[in-house]
Amino acid sequence: MGEAQPLLAPSPLSDGPPAPRSCLSSMLFTWMNPLLELGNERPLEMDDLYQLAPALRADVASARFQACWDIERQRPHPSLARALARAFGRRFVAAGVLRLIRDVLQFVGPFVIHRVIAYLCNPLAPESDGLICVAAIFIAGNLQAFCFRNYMYYVFETGLLVRSAVVAAVYQKALRLSSLRSSGEITNLVAIDATRLQDLLSDLHAIWYGPCLIAAACTLLYYQVGPACFGALGVILLAIPLSLLISRRMRTLQKALMAVKDDRIKVCYEVLTGIKVIKLQTWEHEFVKRVQSFRDDELRKLKAYILTRASSNSIFNGAPALITVALFATYVVGYHEVLDVQTSITCLALLAIMRYPLFVLPSVVNAIVEASVSLTRLEACLLDAERMPVGSGDLKHTGISLQEATFGWTAPALGPLTLRIHDHGLVAVVGPVGSGKSTLLSGLLGDAHCLSGSVALRGNIAYVAQQPFIQNATVRDNICFGLPYEFGRYMAAIRVACLDDDLRALPGHDLTEIGEKGINLSGGQKTRVALARAVYQDADVYLLDDVLAAVDAHVGAAIYESCIRGTLGKKLVVLVTNALQFLPTCDQIVVLHAGRVAQVGAYDALLSAPASALQALVSSYTPPSVQDASTDDVISDDEFGTTPGHQLQRVPSSDVAEKARHLMVDEDRSTGDVAWRVYGVWVRACGGVCILSSILCVFFLAQGTNVVATFWLQTWAANDAQSSTNDRRLYLYLFVGLNLGYVALIFLRVLLLYIVGLRGSSALFTSMLYQVLRAPMAFFDTTPLGRIVNRLSKDVYAADEDIPATVGNVLITLCSVTATLATIVYVTPAFALGLLPLGVGYIASQRYFIKTSRELQRLESISRSPLYALMAETLDGLPTIRAYGVQSTFVRRMTHLLDRNQRAYFLNFSANCWLGLRLEFAGSMIASIATLCAVAAHSPTSTAFAGPAGVALSYAFSVTPSLNMSVRYLSQLQTQMVSIERLHAYATMPTEPPLRLPSSSPTTSTRGEIVFENVDLRYRAGLPRVLRQLSARIRPKEKIGVVGRTGAGKSSLVVALMRLVELQGGAIYIDGVNTASLGLHDLRSQISIIPQDPVLFSGTVRFNLDPFQQYADDAVWAAVKRAQLGSVTALDALVDERGCNFSVGERQLLCIARALLKQSRIILMDEATASIDPSTDKSIQRAIRDVFVDCTCLTIAHRLNTIMDADRILVLDHGAAVEFDTPSALLTIKHGIFASLVAKAAR
């Protein structure tokens, strides 16, 4: 069922088996064995995954954090970090104890090296000395492994709790915000910022253990080389201010980078939301460039950040080499001491202990910089002003009280207004477009601020928005909206909303899945589903925003009488409407004009008042014709032989009905190994094999330089006592040169890898973006928005930053392991005998582990999409969710989805711990065998062997972290390459036919003749046809009205004409040219469409009317004036996201101006003036008649009075043209559908 979001979600307690745990299995991670075995037998499914422990669940983490955050908010300067520390700090601090034990045990290695060299240099030393060294290494190594893995596990658990708490807090805050943050901001806060806090915790302890290890190592160095160790300490102290300077620069760059990421995700949301309009208006190329411009800005910021990050890495990763140079140069030159093997190799071992903290510190600094930016952003969100719920004031019973109330967001938009209603009554709110009608309802809901005066409301609220909030769920879920299903009450709500016939026409009846934003419902159906939801709630106060606009007059009258005046007759109803014929029956009327209250009172009193604003509205209003009847909504059972209402519960069981019922498709999921072709995709995007091979050579050259420098030091130490001054100087200069070359290569390898990686992610993003915008509409109808945004945010982030970093870490650790094992085998060839079984075990463990880990990563990626989809859906429906008070229901759904996502994430990390512990045990064995081989070489002549043995042991003791990190990074790379796999899947998916065809004639239609010839259309394979052998000829300049009931094929006619879906059979001709022979842009550029649901994009008014800058300002202004857009005072006036700073009526006017400007020969209109007041409607209709007089016009009618003056009327039924003639001729057809509709209205 895809990402459909039923409100009554199953309990998370029922998902997956419990984890089989005991104390010992927890410490050794053997509780993961059953899952790993299952993962090796078959690909894992979500139901296979263990449940999260109760303490790790999102609702528990959220409650604990919220309690601490509530305390923190009382402080003068609240700190999110302090609240998180108070909530989850104990577990994190306790993990530090395990880390401390592990770090103390690290110093066993240098001690053993010192003892082994002494043992080899002393032919008379007892064998027990050597065996004690072997035992010490074995025991210390295994204890380190045990402590380290459990430390990492407890730290990760803390990070999991932090992410759960922060995601839940952001979501809950979004439900309470007084001003809406963009979808892009909220998505980034959840997808990137919360994850950064979690990732930071994995190495945050390095802030204390890093300096402690360095200090301890320096202290022991002092005992080895005396004051010469201060040379090394000087390099460390010099690096600290430099790193602070770089980190400050990185923080600044990171802030700018995150801001532009927000902008990019925001514009991606807009493009995906308005994709249908973009395609119909042939704007794909313009919006690709628009998104790409944000992406280019992001890449510029990212390049600057990467350069700084490369500098930081080279400083910290090169620091051990610089420290080594400073130490021995000071020791030999400054203090004129003679190097010996025991001192030099022991010092190298101590410096090696410094290597990891110095290696990890740049990552921690980067993570702290990024997390501090994220903390600031999250903190700002959590401290944002919250909407103040409207209180009940002095009201004792159900009612509304406004006392000189002025409403607005940042500036006054409406008021002052005084109004008082008690118990029940019907209040109508009327006025021209943009007068503040919807703002009044927002003020009553508490969404618009009451800037002055007072507002009070007592009673439960039900709200129907002008653009109804429809969830990606079934019709029943949308109507029940979290309440238990009660059949009688449910059927009553459906009946008074005039929905029963519509539901019987749906393939799954009321269990049919509705797509995102109600994609498979008409505008009238969406409004009536929202109205049925309101009735089902049985609230005290009903706020209805223009609910009669999207339905025809007959249905509007039925809804008004049976629902508003009938079922809701004893409720308090505030009705915003342009249907002025109902005003005489309203108890009070509020007339608004230009954001001010013009009149308030009863109908008769307002009409008789001097200079009556209501009189001006009424005088320009023509009531719908008595002949006006339902064309889209209400058809009697007798006429179409539908089943009785009580059979709504029955759902068809055929395959066709099942496919039609389930709209959303499940997300594609690969199984098994990430294919080599996916790596090939990334390599080619980065520039090809040659470039990456060159970078690989730089990595091996850097590692080789480091190994040569180590052996050169050993040679120097062995010969230093017999060397001349010149020889000592040569040894020193070469040693310094090798180490400086190593530092330069470190900087070069990081910089090259990130730049090449950025080139690859840029290429992948560009190809994916173009391919997504060229995807057929069926893709957007069946793919949740959250799934697409997931790939545009999280997967793109992985390609930008995670994958280059991981590839670098893989190469570094593999080079290190290769150099280590080669060195040990070179020094002690006998070690090679144990290397083969260890290698086989290593590979087997890695293969056994990766099968499960890879599938867990895929499940984590897939389970993330529904979470983002819910976020986007929630932001879209915030006013409705708040009005119904179902925030807690949505929060429960969110925590359920979050727990599902965290389960896969948690188990993937636990699998890493399982493997890491076993590899560290193997690393301990390698170090022990290397020590045993060195000890076994003890003989009277072993003194010469002491130096090479010391070098080999110093490398052997570092093999454990290198082995562990290599597998960790290899598995991490495989799981991260899933992001490339997912990006590539979108970059290669099928697209619409070509936009331009060389063979097609791009000439604009000159006559406007349209011929439908035996047209068959179906939306997807396996679904029934929606157009069946449809034939009709529309003459040039003819004005055609299109009517038919729901499912008759009216919208499908537009889909077929615009080729949003390719025909199953037949053909459509425009001026004799088959539309299938034209490029899509050649076709769509000839046709203008005015949709029922207006779509605007952030930018300027001019951009929304003319994004290609094709028209002069005079022409644009002329279109604006003809569309009666008096509220537009400048073409550069800003349009907010989704046009939120314009009313729905004003948005419709802008869409009309867009069509007026285009001046096509063929015009499609879908009830274009439904949300516009009568006076403006008349002016618009006049302008349309004048401007489009020489155009062919097809008007899809929801209200017959808009097409009664058409030249001919096309009546559709079940996808076929059943009647097509003049209105007068159709009225004479006995038992004709059109005549029966009119006759029904007359009765």
Buried (B, 14 or more C-beta within 10 A) or exposed (E): BBBBBBBBBEEBEEBBEEBEEEEEBEBBBBBBEBBBEBBEEEBBEEEBBBBBEEEBBBBBBBEBBBEBBEEBEEEEEBBBBBBBBBBBEEBBEEBBEBBBBBBBBBBBBBBBBBBBBBBBBBEEBEEEBBEBBBEBBBBBBBBBBBBBBBBBBBBBBBBBBBBBBBBBBBBBBBBBBBEBBBBBBBBBBBBBBBBBBBBBBBBBBBEEBBBBBBEBBBEBBBEBBEEBBBBBBEBBEBBEEEBEEBBEBBBBBBBBBBBBBBBBBBBBBBBBBBBBBBBBBBBBBBBBEBBBEBBBBBBEBBBBBBBBBBBBBBBBBBBBBBBBBBBBBBBBBEEEBEBBBBBBBBBBBBBBBBBBBBBBBBBBBBBBBBBBBBBBBBBEBBEBEEBEEBEBBEBEEBBBBBBEBBBBBEEBBBBBBBBEBBEBBBBBBBBBBBBBBBBBBBBBBBBBBBBBBBBBBBBBBBBBBBBBBBBBBBBBBBBBBBBEEEEEBBBBBBBBBBBBBBBBBBBBBBBBBBBBBBBBBBBBBBBBBBBBBBBBBBBBBBBBBBBBBBBBBBBBBBBBBBBBBEBBEEBBBBBBBBBBBBBEEBBBBBBBBEBBBBBBBEBEBBBEEEEBBBBBBBEBBEBBBEBBBBBBBBBEEEBBEBEEBEEBEEBBEEEEBBBBBBBBBEBEBBEEEBEEEBBEBBBBBBBEEEBBEEBBEBBBBBBBBBBBBBBBBBBBBBBBEEBEEEEBEEBBEBBBBBBBBBBBBBBBBBBBBBBBBBBBBBBBBBBBBBBBBBBBBBBBBBBBBBBBBBBBBBBBBBBBBBBBBBBBBBBBBBBBBBBBBEBBBBBBEBBEEBBEEBEEBBEEBBEBBBBBBBBBBBBBBBBBBBBBBBBBBBBBBBBBBBBBBBBEBBBBBBBBBBBBBBBBBBBBBBBBBBBBBBBBBBBBBBBBBBBBBBBBBBEEEBBEBBBBBBBBBBBBBBBBBBBBBBBBBBBBBBBBBBBBBBBBBBBEBEBBBBBEBEEBEBEEBEBBBBBBBEBBBBBEEEEBBBBBBBEBEBBBBBBBBBBBBBBBBBBBBBBBBBBBBEBBBBBBBBBEBEBBBBBBBBBBBBBBBBBBBBBBBBBBBBBBBBBEEEBEEEBBBBBBBBBBBBBBEEBEEEBBBBBBBBBBBBBBBBBBBBBBBBBBBBBBBBBBBBBBBBBBBBBBBEBBEEBBEEBBBBBBBBBBBBBBEBBBBBBBBBBBBBBBBEBEBBBEBEEBBBBBBBBBBEE
